[in-house]
Structure formats: structure tokens, C-alpha cells
Amino acid sequence: MTPATDAAAPSDAMDRSALDERWQRGFRWVEEQLGGTITRFESQARWRPAWFLELRRASDGATLPLYWRGARGEFHRSTAPLEREGRILEVLERNGVPVPHPYGVCEDPPGLLLAQLPGRFNLATEPDPALRARTLDDYLHVLVRMHAIDAQEFAREGIRMPADPVESCLGELPSFVREYRRAKNQPDPMIEFAVDWCLRNVPRDRAHVGFVHCDCGQFLFDEGRVTGVIDFELAYLGDSAAADLAGIRSRQLSEPLGDMRKIVARYEEISGAAVDRRAIDYHTVRFGLTNPLGLAPVLGRPVPEMNYAQYLAWYVVYSRCPLEVMAHILGVALDPPDVPEPEPTSSHTATTFLANALERLRDGRAGEERYEMDRLYRVAQYLERSDRFRAALDADDLAEAAALLGRRPRDRAEADVALEELVARNAATGERDAELLRFFHRRLCREEALLQPTLRELEGARMEPID
């Protein structure tokens, strides 16, 4: 929540006339809300609208560093999630948790106005091992403090209290499934299988209800201490310790914090309570599934503004890794496929040219322009690699689908319809879980092989063991 190197160049108030009208409206709202004048602004180059702002307050001339957290870009226009997050921040702030102070929610454009906190993001960027360890320990103390807050404080702010352990452990999954069903635009048998497995295997003995950060492990830090915990839009009341440790485990795929076994053990030491590893494993699968649930509909009908390759990488990696934890729970041995020899098509010269040209154009730009060019470059990389490997990988996938179905589908689309029907029949008994799990894992490994040059921080990502 501090300006980063990938942000656009800062501007002063005289440049605001060049901004889109919606941001001029938003900035006027900020000035009216806080009684002052915006003197500096930077757009944060990322997948959702965000701004770093400075406002000179009229009453005393003080400069307020601010952060505009927009709605989820092209996919969400409602302010309800932002208003809910603001209420959660107020409860956390009252209880001494370091979080950004919420100043209010703007309706048009939708955004949550927050105090800008000092520090930086991603503990893996700290070069000093001692400071890294001290920061992680401080964060775990903060996490235990969050979990100790009486759940009724959040309930009084409209955060839903679960009715029973099943609802507590399912957490945000049912709402993600409902939204997925509403927006679904193509078959996705892997999602149907994973959702069904989570519903059939939900723990029924986790009675404690506490605050769950959910998208856990997001914080700013400086000199060995946490300066603020951020991003609470998915937070809920539920199986707090196991769910949030699972969230940290998932975040480690792209932002390593440390040895997961040691993190769990240290949390237990600070909190004075043991955490069931089986529950952490379950929540790892359940929470990981929220990524593909949220991304599948928009990947099926992408809008021009989205970072397509990034979203596809999230979908694939955050599907594969939970399936590997599911395999650990079930004792199923997985067998990742080999990548075949490349077989470039007649389009290969064109796809290679496109990738090289976009890379050159990207390298000559900075800030927002570089981000925009980079997201197109990554799609070109994916297309170039698909040109060389897609035909052979799809043929292998169809052959394995035929073995499951007892007949060979014409293509991937027909296979997915038939596989969804097979998953639905399997739901009653789960007797084919192992076969389906192996198939979907191999399919995701093949898709990940196509994405390999675009994966970046996700390359080689694996869920860390906890036992």
C-alpha cells in the first residue's frame, strides 16, 4: 500500500484534466470527503483499479497519504463488498490490529478510500534472513490477535455467523459456487469434481468460530515488523486457525513466507492451541478452489481489459496444487505427464514474430504502458508455445478422457460435457475419485506446460507439506 516501482509516474493536480472522467469524479469525491485538495496521484499498475494519493487538508494544511482500492475492475461494479470490507477494518482497528484506516466508500467509480500505510509488500523481497524471520513472527502474533477477537463483534457489523460446523468449514465456498453457477458459460468438469469432493468431505467436528482473513498472508512490513495487514474483502466467520493457515499455505505459491511446518508450529506456540493438520489440508483444497471458481467464467468470455495470461496461470496453478493436496489426503499416487516433442504448425513463424515484437515494444515502456504491453506479450508467448505443443497435448488428453468415459469424444468440448456427466454420477459414492483426480491433475499439468514461459512467480509452484 505504498507506491511501487511498477506504478505510473506521479502527477500533480494540474494534470487531472487528462484523466478519464470517472477518475475525475472519484478524485472530487475524495476532496469533498476529507476536505482538501489532491496534490499528487499515481495509478498502481495491477489487475484492479488502484491509486496512491496525497491530499492537503484544508483545515490544518496536513498532508494525508491515501490509497484508493477500487472494485474488482471489469467484473464487479457493486460497492457492497467494499462497504463490508470497510466495516471489517473498523472492527480490526478497534481491537488494535494494524490495518489501514477506512475513510469511506465512493459509489461512482466504486472504491474504498484508505489511509496509505508505510512499508512494502511480499516478505520474500527482504534480503536479511534475521529481519525476515522477525517480521514473520510479528505477523503470526498479529494473526493470533485477529483470531482472538470475539466473533460477535463482526456479527454486529453484519458479517454472517455460521449456523453449524459444516457452514463454518465451507466458509466462502458456497457463495463462490453460486456466483460461478450464475456466470458459468462452458463446461468445467474439474471444478465440478473439486466442488463435489469438498461438499462430501467437509469436516463436521470444528465447533470454534472466529474471524477468518481468508486471503491470508497479505501484509506490509518494515524493519522487522508488520506495519499493516491488508485485503479483507473475502474475510468471514468460520474455522479461523485452520482456514487461515491454509490461506498462508496457498499464498506461498507466489509469495514465499517460510517453512510451512515451522509456521504452523509457531502459530500453535503463540496461540497455545493445537491445529488439526487434516483440517488445514481440507481448507487448502477448499480455499484453493475459489480461484478457478472465480476465474473460469471470465476466462470463458474474456474482456479486453483483463490480464488473460495471468488469470489463466492462476486458474491452472491454483487448481493443480489443491488437487495435489487432495491426493495426499486420499493417498492417491499422481503421475504427471511428459511434455511431447514440439510439432509447430504453419503459423509458428507468425506467432514467434508476434511474441518478439511485443517483447520489444514492452521493453521500451514504463509504468502503466509497460504493464499494458506486458499483458499482451504474455498472451503472445502462450500462443507461440501452444502452436508448438497444443495438438499433441490435446490428443493425449482425449485419449485419457476416452479411457475414463469408455468412448472417444470428438474434441475437448464434447469430452468436457461427458466428463461433467461422469462427475455427477460419481457424486453419490465417490468411487471413481482416484481416477478422476489423476485425470484432472494430468490435464492441468499439460495446460501448465503451455503456460510455462508466462508463469513467472508461479513457475514450479508446489504446496508445502505440513506434516
C-alpha positions in Angstrom: 0.0 0.0 0.0 2.9 2.2 -0.8 4.0 3.4 -4.2 5.9 0.7 -6.1 8.3 0.7 -9.0 5.6 -0.5 -11.4 3.4 2.4 -10.7 2.8 5.1 -13.2 4.8 8.4 -12.9 3.4 10.7 -10.3 1.4 13.7 -11.4 0.2 16.9 -9.8 -3.3 18.4 -9.6 -2.8 20.3 -12.9 -2.7 17.1 -14.9 -6.1 15.8 -13.7 -7.8 17.1 -16.9 -6.1 14.3 -18.8 -7.7 11.6 -16.6 -10.8 9.6 -17.6 -14.0 11.4 -16.3 -14.7 8.6 -13.8 -11.5 9.3 -12.0 -12.1 13.0 -12.1 -15.4 12.2 -10.3 -13.6 9.9 -7.9 -10.9 12.4 -7.0 -13.6 15.2 -6.5 -15.3 12.8 -4.1 -12.1 12.3 -2.1 -11.6 16.0 -1.8 -15.2 16.5 -0.6 -15.0 13.6 1.8 -11.8 14.7 3.5 -12.0 18.5 2.9 -8.8 19.2 1.0 -7.0 19.1 -2.3 -5.3 16.2 -4.0 -1.8 17.3 -4.7 -0.3 14.0 -6.1 -1.6 10.8 -7.6 -0.1 7.6 -9.0 -2.0 4.8 -10.6 -1.0 1.4 -9.4 -0.4 -0.9 -12.4 -2.3 -4.1 -11.4 -5.4 -6.2 -12.2 -7.8 -3.9 -10.3 -8.1 -0.1 -10.2 -5.9 1.4 -7.5 -4.3 4.8 -6.8 -1.8 6.2 -4.5 -2.9 9.7 -3.5 -1.7 12.7 -1.4 -4.2 15.2 -0.1 -3.5 18.6 1.6 -6.2 19.0 4.2 -7.7 22.5 4.2 -8.3 22.7 8.0 -4.6 22.4 9.0 -2.5 22.0 5.9 -1.5 18.5 6.8 -0.7 16.1 4.0 -2.6 12.8 4.1 -1.2 9.8 2.2 -4.1 7.8 0.9 -4.9 4.6 -1.1 -7.8 4.1 -3.4 -8.8 0.5 -3.5 -11.2 0.0 -6.5 -13.8 -2.6 -7.1 -12.6 -5.7 -8.9 -12.3 -4.0 -12.2 -14.4 -5.1 -15.1 -16.1 -7.9 -13.2 -17.7 -6.1 -10.2 -19.5 -2.8 -10.1 -21.3 -3.1 -6.7 -19.9 -1.2 -3.7 -21.3 -3.8 -1.3 -18.0 -5.8 -1.0 -16.1 -2.6 -0.3 -18.6 -1.4 2.3 -18.4 -4.8 4.0 -14.5 -4.6 4.0 -14.7 -1.1 5.5 -16.8 -2.4 8.4 -14.4 -5.3 9.0 -11.4 -2.8 9.0 -13.2 -0.7 11.7 -13.6 -3.8 14.0 -9.9 -4.8 13.5 -8.7 -1.2 14.1 -10.8 -1.0 17.3 -9.0 -4.2 18.5 -5.5 -2.9 18.0 -4.8 -4.8 14.7 -2.6 -2.8 12.4 -4.8 -2.1 9.4 -5.3 0.9 7.1 -7.9 3.3 8.4 -11.0 3.3 6.2 -12.3 6.8 5.3 -15.3 5.8 3.3 -16.7 4.2 0.1 -17.3 6.1 -3.2 -20.2 4.8 -5.3 -19.0 6.1 -8.7 -16.4 5.0 -9.5 -16.7 2.3 -6.8 -13.7 2.5 -4.4 -12.7 2.2 -0.8 -10.6 5.1 0.4 -7.9 4.0 2.9 -5.0 5.5 4.8 -1.8 4.7 2.9 0.5 2.6 5.2 4.3 2.6 5.3 6.2 -0.5 4.4 6.4 -2.8 1.5 4.7 -6.0 0.3 6.0 -9.6 -0.1 8.3 -10.8 2.6 10.3 -12.7 0.0 11.8 -9.4 -1.0 13.5 -8.9 2.4 17.2 -9.8 1.8 18.1 -10.1 5.5 17.2 -13.5 6.9 17.0 -12.2 10.5 14.6 -9.4 9.6 12.6 -11.8 7.5 12.2 -14.2 10.5 11.4 -11.3 12.9 8.7 -10.0 10.5 7.1 -13.4 10.1 7.0 -13.9 13.8 5.4 -10.5 14.3 2.8 -11.3 11.6 1.9 -14.6 13.4 1.4 -12.7 16.6 -0.9 -10.3 14.7 -2.8 -13.3 13.1 -3.4 -14.8 16.6 -4.6 -11.5 17.8 -7.1 -11.3 14.9 -8.4 -14.8 15.6 -8.9 -13.9 19.3 -11.4 -11.2 18.6 -14.9 -12.1 19.7 -16.8 -13.2 16.6 -19.9 -11.4 17.8 -18.1 -8.0 17.2 -18.1 -8.8 13.5 -21.6 -10.3 13.6 -22.9 -7.0 14.9 -21.4 -5.4 11.8 -23.4 -7.7 9.5 -20.8 -10.4 9.0 -22.7 -13.7 8.8 -22.3 -16.1 11.8 -22.3 -19.7 10.6 -25.1 -21.9 11.8 -23.0 -25.1 12.4 -19.6 -26.6 11.8 -20.4 -27.6 8.3 -21.2 -24.0 7.3 -18.2 -22.8 9.3 -15.8 -25.0 7.4 -17.3 -24.4 4.0 -16.6 -20.7 4.5 -16.9 -18.6 1.4 -17.1 -21.7 -0.9 -21.0 -21.7 -1.3 -21.1 -18.1 -2.3 -18.3 -18.7 -4.9 -20.2 -21.7 -6.2 -23.4 -19.7 -6.5 -21.6 -16.9 -8.4 -19.9 -19.5 -10.6 -23.2 -21.2 -11.4 -24.7 -17.8 -12.3 -21.9 -16.8 -14.6 -20.9 -20.2 -16.0 -20.5 -20.2 -19.7 -18.9 -23.5 -20.6 -18.4 -27.0 -19.0 -15.6 -27.3 -16.4 -15.6 -30.9 -15.1 -12.6 -30.3 -12.9 -14.4 -27.6 -11.0 -17.5 -29.8 -10.6 -15.4 -32.6 -9.3 -13.5 -30.5 -6.8 -16.7 -28.8 -5.5 -18.4 -32.1 -5.1 -15.4 -33.5 -3.2 -15.3 -30.5 -0.8 -19.0 -30.9 -0.1 -18.7 -34.6 0.6 -15.6 -34.3 2.8 -16.3 -31.2 4.8 -15.2 -31.6 8.5 -18.1 -31.8 10.9 -16.3 -31.5 14.2 -14.8 -28.0 14.0 -17.0 -26.1 16.5 -15.0 -23.0 17.2 -16.0 -19.9 15.2 -13.6 -17.0 14.8 -12.5 -14.3 12.3 -11.0 -15.7 9.1 -8.9 -13.3 7.0 -9.3 -15.9 4.2 -6.9 -14.4 1.6 -4.3 -14.7 4.3 -0.6 -13.7 4.4 -1.1 -10.2 2.9 0.7 -7.5 4.9 3.1 -4.6 4.7 6.3 -4.6 6.7 9.4 -2.5 7.5 12.5 -3.2 9.6 11.3 -6.5 11.1 7.7 -5.5 12.0 4.3 -5.6 10.3 3.1 -2.1 9.5 -0.4 -3.2 8.4 -2.5 -6.2 7.4 -4.4 -5.7 4.1 -7.1 -7.0 1.8 -10.1 -8.3 3.7 -12.8 -8.4 1.0 -13.1 -12.2 1.4 -13.0 -12.3 5.2 -15.7 -14.2 7.0 -16.5 -16.0 10.3 -15.6 -19.7 10.4 -12.8 -22.2 11.2 -10.3 -19.4 11.8 -6.9 -21.1 12.6 -7.0 -24.0 10.1 -8.6 -21.9 7.4 -6.1 -19.0 7.6 -3.1 -21.3 7.9 -4.4 -22.9 4.7 -4.6 -19.4 3.2 -0.9 -18.8 4.1 0.0 -22.1 2.5 -1.8 -21.1 -0.7 -0.2 -17.7 -0.8 3.3 -19.3 -0.5 2.8 -20.5 -4.1 3.6 -17.0 -5.3 4.9 -15.1 -2.2 7.0 -17.4 0.0 6.9 -16.6 3.7 8.9 -19.5 5.2 8.8 -23.2 6.1 5.1 -24.1 6.4 5.8 -26.7 9.1 7.5 -24.1 11.2 4.8 -21.5 10.6 2.1 -23.9 11.9 4.2 -24.9 14.9 4.9 -21.3 15.8 1.2 -20.3 15.4 0.4 -23.1 17.9 3.1 -21.9 20.3 1.8 -18.3 20.2 -1.9 -19.2 20.4 -1.5 -22.1 22.9 -3.8 -24.3 20.9 -3.1 -27.2 18.6 -4.4 -27.0 15.0 -5.5 -30.2 13.2 -3.3 -30.8 10.1 -6.2 -32.7 8.5 -8.4 -29.6 8.8 -5.6 -27.4 7.3 -5.4 -29.9 4.3 -9.1 -29.7 3.8 -9.1 -25.9 3.9 -6.2 -25.8 1.5 -8.3 -27.7 -1.1 -11.4 -25.6 -0.4 -9.7 -22.2 -0.4 -7.6 -23.1 -3.5 -10.8 -23.8 -5.4 -12.0 -20.3 -5.0 -9.5 -19.2 -7.7 -10.8 -21.4 -10.5 -14.4 -20.7 -9.4 -13.9 -17.0 -9.8 -11.8 -17.1 -12.9 -13.4 -19.8 -15.1 -16.4 -17.6 -16.3 -14.2 -14.6 -17.2 -11.7 -16.8 -18.9 -14.5 -18.3 -21.0 -15.6 -14.8 -22.1 -12.5 -12.5 -21.6 -12.9 -8.8 -21.8 -10.2 -6.7 -23.4 -9.0 -5.1 -20.1 -8.2 -8.4 -18.4 -4.7 -9.8 -17.9 -5.6 -13.0 -19.7 -2.3 -15.0 -19.3 -2.1 -14.0 -15.6 -5.6 -15.1 -14.9 -5.1 -18.4 -16.8 -1.9 -19.1 -14.9 -3.8 -18.5 -11.6 -6.6 -20.8 -12.7 -4.2 -23.6 -13.7 -1.7 -23.5 -10.8 -4.4 -22.8 -8.1 -6.3 -25.8 -9.4 -3.3 -28.2 -9.7 -1.9 -27.5 -6.3 -5.2 -28.2 -4.3 -5.6 -31.4 -6.3 -2.2 -32.5 -5.1 -3.2 -31.9 -1.5 -6.4 -33.8 -2.2 -4.2 -36.7 -3.5 -2.3 -36.5 -0.2 -5.5 -36.7 1.8 -6.7 -39.7 -0.2 -3.4 -41.5 -0.5 -3.6 -41.3 -4.3 -0.3 -41.5 -6.3 -0.2 -39.0 -9.1 1.6 -39.4 -12.4 2.3 -36.1 -14.2 2.6 -36.5 -18.0 5.7 -35.9 -20.0 5.7 -32.9 -22.4 5.9 -34.3 -26.0 8.3 -33.1 -28.7 7.2 -29.8 -30.3 5.2 -30.0 -33.6 5.0 -26.4 -34.8 2.2 -25.6 -37.3 2.5 -23.3 -40.4 1.6 -20.4 -38.1 4.7 -20.7 -36.0 6.6 -18.0 -37.8 3.8 -15.6 -37.2 3.3 -16.4 -33.5 7.1 -16.2 -32.9 7.2 -12.8 -34.6 4.3 -11.5 -32.6 5.8 -12.5 -29.3 9.2 -11.0 -30.2 7.6 -7.8 -31.4 5.5 -7.3 -28.3 8.5 -8.0 -26.1 10.5 -5.3 -27.8 7.6 -2.8 -27.5 7.1 -3.7 -23.8 10.8 -3.1 -23.0 10.6 0.4 -24.4 7.9 1.5 -22.0 7.4 2.1 -18.2 4.6 2.2 -15.7 1.1 1.7 -16.9 2.1 1.5 -20.5 4.6 -1.3 -19.8 2.0 -3.2 -17.8 -0.5 -3.0 -20.7 2.1 -4.1 -23.2 3.3 -6.9 -21.0 -0.1 -8.5 -20.6 -0.4 -8.7 -24.4 3.2 -10.1 -24.6 2.3 -12.9 -22.2 -0.6 -13.9 -24.4 1.6 -14.0 -27.4 4.1 -16.2 -25.5 1.2 -18.6 -24.7 0.1 -18.6 -28.3 3.6 -19.3 -29.6 4.0 -22.3 -27.2 0.5 -23.5 -28.0 1.4 -23.5 -31.7 4.2 -26.0 -31.0 2.7 -28.3 -28.4 -1.2 -28.0 -28.3 -2.0 -30.6 -30.9 0.0 -33.4 -29.2 -1.2 -32.4 -25.7 -4.8 -32.3 -26.7 -4.5 -35.7 -28.4 -3.1 -37.2 -25.2 -5.9 -35.6 -23.1 -8.6 -37.0 -25.4 -7.1 -40.5 -25.2 -7.2 -40.4 -21.4 -10.7 -39.0 -21.4 -11.7 -41.9 -23.7 -10.3 -44.4 -21.1 -12.5 -42.8 -18.4 -15.6 -42.5 -20.5 -15.5 -45.7 -22.4 -15.7 -43.9 -25.7 -13.5 -41.4 -27.6 -15.0 -37.8 -27.7 -14.7 -35.8 -30.9 -13.0 -32.9 -29.2 -12.3 -31.2 -25.9 -15.7 -29.6 -25.8 -17.6 -32.9 -26.2 -15.2 -34.5 -23.6 -16.0 -31.8 -21.0 -19.7 -32.3 -21.3 -19.3 -36.1 -20.9 -16.9 -35.7 -18.0 -19.3 -33.4 -16.2 -21.9 -36.1 -16.5 -19.5 -38.7 -15.2 -18.6 -36.4 -12.2 -22.3 -36.0 -11.4 -22.8 -39.8 -11.4 -19.7 -40.2 -9.2 -21.1 -37.8 -6.6 -23.3 -40.4 -4.9 -20.4 -42.7 -3.9 -17.1 -41.1 -4.8 -15.9 -44.5 -6.0 -14.1 -43.0 -9.0 -12.5 -40.2 -7.1 -9.0 -41.5 -7.6 -9.4 -41.9 -11.4 -10.9 -38.5 -11.9 -8.3 -36.9 -9.6 -5.4 -38.4 -11.7 -7.1 -37.3 -15.0 -7.7 -33.7 -14.0 -4.2 -33.4 -12.5 -2.6 -34.6 -15.7 -4.8 -32.2 -17.7 -3.8 -29.3 -15.6 -0.1 -30.3 -15.9 -0.4 -30.2 -19.7 -2.0 -26.7 -19.6 0.7 -25.5 -17.3 3.3 -26.8 -19.7 1.8 -24.5 -22.4 1.9 -21.6 -20.0 5.5 -22.2 -18.8 7.1 -19.0 -20.2 4.3 -16.8 -18.8 4.2 -18.3 -15.3 6.9 -16.1 -13.7 6.4 -16.2 -9.9 4.2 -19.3 -10.2 6.8 -21.4 -12.1 7.5 -24.6 -10.2 4.9 -23.7 -7.5 4.1 -26.5 -5.1 2.1 -26.7 -1.9 4.4 -27.1 1.1 3.9 -30.1 3.3 2.6 -29.5 6.9 3.2 -33.0 8.4 
